[in-house]
Amino acid sequence: MPYLYNSQRLKLRRKSFRNNMPQSEQVLWYYLKGKNLKDYKFRRQYSVGKYILDFFCPKLRLAIELDGDSHFIDDRAKVYDKNRQKFLSSQNITVIRFTNTEISESIDGVIDKISKHLP
C-alpha cells in the first residue's frame, strides 16, 4: 500500500524541488521556517498522495501554494489544479493560494492572510 504522506516514490522529486526553489518560495520560506509564524511548524515540498505541496502545516492540515503564470494561462494546468484541489479537499486539507507577484509585491499582506488561518 503506498504512503499517503511523503511517499518514497516522490522523495527524489521533493528533494529536487527543495534544492531548486523559485525566488518567491524562498522568500515565503524565510517567514515560515523554524516555527517563525505563530509557533506553527511548516514543511516545504511535502507530498500528499501524488501531489507535492509547496508548504504544509500538518497540525492544521493547511497547505500554501504559490502559483506562477502557467497556472492561469495553460488549460492543462487549470485542470490539474482543479483535480488537485478536489483531492486535497477530500483529505480535509485547506489550501490557500498566492501568486508569485503577491509574494514579491506584498509579502506582509501574504503573511497577514496566512496568519488569519492560524489559531
C-alpha positions as semicolon CSV with decimal commas, in nm:
position;residue;x (nm);y (nm);z (nm)
1;M;0,000;0,000;0,000
2;P;0,152;0,337;-0,099
3;Y;0,207;0,606;0,161
4;L;-0,039;0,893;0,152
5;Y;0,215;1,134;0,303
6;N;0,569;1,184;0,175
7;S;0,572;0,878;-0,045
8;Q;0,913;0,723;-0,112
9;R;0,820;0,729;-0,480
10;L;0,830;1,110;-0,477
11;K;1,132;1,151;-0,248
12;L;1,384;1,248;-0,517
13;R;1,141;1,489;-0,678
14;R;1,065;1,657;-0,345
15;K;1,436;1,690;-0,275
16;S;1,495;1,840;-0,619
17;F;1,214;2,091;-0,562
18;R;1,359;2,187;-0,222
19;N;1,705;2,237;-0,370
20;N;1,574;2,445;-0,663
21;M;1,307;2,661;-0,505
22;P;1,192;2,961;-0,711
23;Q;1,261;3,304;-0,563
24;S;0,904;3,351;-0,441
25;E;0,914;3,022;-0,248
26;Q;1,249;3,114;-0,094
27;V;1,105;3,444;0,026
28;L;0,798;3,283;0,182
29;W;1,003;3,000;0,335
30;Y;1,208;3,261;0,521
31;Y;0,890;3,358;0,709
32;L;0,756;3,005;0,761
33;K;1,063;2,803;0,861
34;G;1,163;2,729;1,217
35;K;0,816;2,790;1,362
36;N;0,857;3,162;1,287
37;L;0,486;3,211;1,228
38;K;0,284;3,179;1,550
39;D;0,498;2,879;1,651
40;Y;0,348;2,650;1,382
41;K;0,572;2,402;1,203
42;F;0,557;2,420;0,825
43;R;0,722;2,175;0,591
44;R;0,827;2,254;0,237
45;Q;0,775;2,030;-0,063
46;Y;0,556;1,787;0,130
47;S;0,366;1,524;-0,066
48;V;0,010;1,413;-0,012
49;G;-0,095;1,136;-0,246
50;K;0,058;1,207;-0,585
51;Y;0,077;1,582;-0,524
52;I;0,368;1,782;-0,386
53;L;0,261;2,084;-0,184
54;D;0,479;2,393;-0,170
55;F;0,427;2,433;0,206
56;F;0,223;2,230;0,454
57;C;0,139;2,259;0,824
58;P;0,043;1,904;0,930
59;K;-0,103;2,015;1,264
60;L;-0,357;2,242;1,094
61;R;-0,385;2,046;0,767
62;L;-0,309;2,373;0,589
63;A;-0,135;2,388;0,253
64;I;0,010;2,702;0,098
65;E;0,058;2,706;-0,276
66;L;0,239;2,964;-0,487
67;D;0,125;2,995;-0,846
68;G;0,323;3,127;-1,138
69;D;0,180;3,245;-1,470
70;S;0,137;2,893;-1,611
71;H;-0,142;2,826;-1,361
72;F;-0,352;3,096;-1,526
73;I;-0,279;3,058;-1,897
74;D;-0,228;2,684;-1,951
75;D;-0,557;2,492;-1,971
76;R;-0,384;2,168;-1,865
77;A;-0,252;2,341;-1,553
78;K;-0,602;2,466;-1,471
79;V;-0,743;2,111;-1,495
80;Y;-0,453;1,973;-1,290
81;D;-0,508;2,238;-1,021
82;K;-0,881;2,163;-1,010
83;N;-0,820;1,788;-0,965
84;R;-0,551;1,855;-0,707
85;Q;-0,783;2,086;-0,512
86;K;-1,060;1,825;-0,516
87;F;-0,825;1,555;-0,385
88;L;-0,677;1,773;-0,111
89;S;-1,025;1,879;0,000
90;S;-1,120;1,511;0,024
91;Q;-0,828;1,474;0,268
92;N;-0,957;1,767;0,479
93;I;-0,667;1,987;0,374
94;T;-0,730;2,359;0,338
95;V;-0,537;2,519;0,054
96;I;-0,458;2,887;0,033
97;R;-0,303;3,019;-0,284
98;F;-0,088;3,316;-0,367
99;T;0,066;3,437;-0,688
100;N;0,437;3,494;-0,724
101;T;0,352;3,862;-0,777
102;E;0,177;3,880;-0,438
103;I;0,490;3,742;-0,273
104;S;0,722;3,990;-0,443
105;E;0,499;4,296;-0,408
106;S;0,321;4,240;-0,076
107;I;0,486;3,980;0,146
108;D;0,346;4,149;0,457
109;G;-0,007;4,111;0,318
110;V;0,059;3,746;0,237
111;I;0,188;3,677;0,589
112;D;-0,118;3,854;0,731
113;K;-0,354;3,635;0,523
114;I;-0,171;3,318;0,631
115;S;-0,180;3,429;0,995
116;K;-0,559;3,456;0,978
117;H;-0,569;3,079;0,916
118;L;-0,358;3,010;1,226
119;P;-0,534;2,990;1,564
